[in-house]
Amino acid sequence: MSLTLRTDFGCTEAIIDDDCGLKRFYEVANILSDDLEIRFTQKQDDFDTLTWNFLYKSHILTLHYNIYTGISIYPFKFREAPRKDNDAVVEVANFLENKLLVHRARRFVS
C-alpha cells in the first residue's frame, strides 16, 4: 500500500487503497474503530458505494468506498473544509498506512 494524497476536488483526499474489495473497507473501518476508538456517526450504504462519517479530534471526516475507485478519506465539508480538517485527513491516512503495512507484513510471515 502506498498512500496517495490529492486535492483535485478542493480538499485533501487520502486514497487508502484504489484497488480493493469490500473486505478491505471493513478492515480499515475496524482499524479506525479499534485503534483510534472512532465511532461512525452516519452510515450510508448504497449498491456500489459506502460513505461513513466519523469524528476525529473534533473534525468530521468521511470514510468512502466505491467498487470502482476504492477506499478514501476526505473532510465531510469537502470544498468548504477548513485547513485543520484537511490536516486531520492526512494524520488519519498516515496512521492507516503504517497500520496496514504491519498487517500486510504479518500476513506474509504467517
C-alpha positions as CSV (number, residue, x, y, z in Angstrom):
1,M,0.0,0.0,0.0
2,S,1.2,3.4,-0.8
3,L,-0.6,6.5,0.4
4,T,-1.8,8.9,-2.2
5,L,-3.0,12.4,-1.4
6,R,-4.8,14.5,-3.9
7,T,-6.6,17.8,-3.9
8,D,-8.4,17.6,-7.2
9,F,-11.8,18.4,-5.6
10,G,-10.8,21.4,-3.5
11,C,-10.0,19.4,-0.3
12,T,-7.4,16.8,0.7
13,E,-8.5,13.3,-0.2
14,A,-6.4,10.4,1.0
15,I,-6.5,7.4,-1.2
16,I,-6.1,4.4,1.1
17,D,-6.4,1.7,-1.4
18,D,-7.5,2.2,-5.1
19,D,-7.8,-1.5,-6.0
20,C,-9.6,-3.4,-3.3
21,G,-12.8,-5.1,-2.3
22,L,-15.4,-4.6,0.4
23,K,-13.4,-6.8,2.8
24,R,-10.6,-4.3,2.8
25,F,-13.0,-1.4,3.6
26,Y,-14.2,-3.3,6.7
27,E,-10.6,-4.0,7.7
28,V,-9.9,-0.2,7.5
29,A,-13.1,0.6,9.4
30,N,-12.2,-1.9,12.1
31,I,-8.7,-0.4,12.5
32,L,-10.2,3.0,12.9
33,S,-12.7,1.8,15.4
34,D,-10.3,-0.4,17.4
35,D,-7.1,1.6,17.4
36,L,-8.4,5.2,17.2
37,E,-11.7,4.5,19.1
38,I,-13.6,6.1,16.3
39,R,-17.4,5.7,16.1
40,F,-19.1,6.0,12.8
41,T,-21.9,8.6,13.3
42,Q,-23.6,8.3,9.9
43,K,-23.5,5.4,7.5
44,Q,-24.9,5.5,4.0
45,D,-24.7,2.2,2.2
46,D,-25.6,2.0,-1.4
47,F,-25.2,-0.8,-4.0
48,D,-21.7,0.2,-5.1
49,T,-20.7,2.9,-2.5
50,L,-20.3,3.2,1.2
51,T,-20.0,6.6,2.9
52,W,-19.4,6.6,6.6
53,N,-18.8,9.8,8.6
54,F,-16.8,9.9,11.8
55,L,-15.4,12.3,14.3
56,Y,-11.6,12.5,14.7
57,K,-10.2,15.1,17.2
58,S,-13.2,17.3,16.6
59,H,-13.0,17.1,12.8
60,I,-15.8,15.4,10.9
61,L,-14.3,13.1,8.2
62,T,-15.7,10.7,5.7
63,L,-14.5,7.1,5.0
64,H,-15.6,6.3,1.5
65,Y,-15.6,3.1,-0.5
66,N,-16.6,2.6,-4.1
67,I,-16.2,-0.6,-6.1
68,Y,-14.6,1.4,-9.0
69,T,-12.3,3.8,-7.0
70,G,-11.5,2.0,-3.8
71,I,-11.2,3.5,-0.3
72,S,-10.6,7.1,0.5
73,I,-10.9,9.6,3.4
74,Y,-11.8,13.2,3.0
75,P,-13.3,16.1,5.1
76,F,-17.1,15.9,5.5
77,K,-17.3,19.6,4.4
78,F,-15.5,18.8,1.2
79,R,-14.6,22.0,-0.6
80,E,-15.6,24.2,2.3
81,A,-13.4,22.3,4.8
82,P,-11.0,24.4,6.8
83,R,-7.3,23.6,6.7
84,K,-7.4,21.8,10.0
85,D,-9.9,19.2,8.6
86,N,-7.6,18.6,5.7
87,D,-4.7,18.2,8.1
88,A,-6.7,15.6,10.1
89,V,-7.3,13.6,6.9
90,V,-3.5,13.4,6.4
91,E,-3.0,12.4,10.0
92,V,-5.5,9.6,9.9
93,A,-4.2,8.4,6.5
94,N,-0.6,8.2,7.7
95,F,-1.8,6.2,10.7
96,L,-3.6,3.8,8.5
97,E,-0.7,3.5,6.1
98,N,1.6,2.4,8.9
99,K,-1.1,0.1,10.4
100,L,-1.9,-1.6,7.1
101,L,1.7,-2.2,6.3
102,V,2.1,-4.0,9.6
103,H,-1.0,-6.1,8.9
104,R,0.4,-7.0,5.5
105,A,3.8,-7.9,6.9
106,R,2.2,-10.2,9.5
107,R,0.1,-11.9,6.8
108,F,3.3,-12.7,4.8
109,V,5.1,-14.1,7.8
110,S,2.3,-16.4,8.8
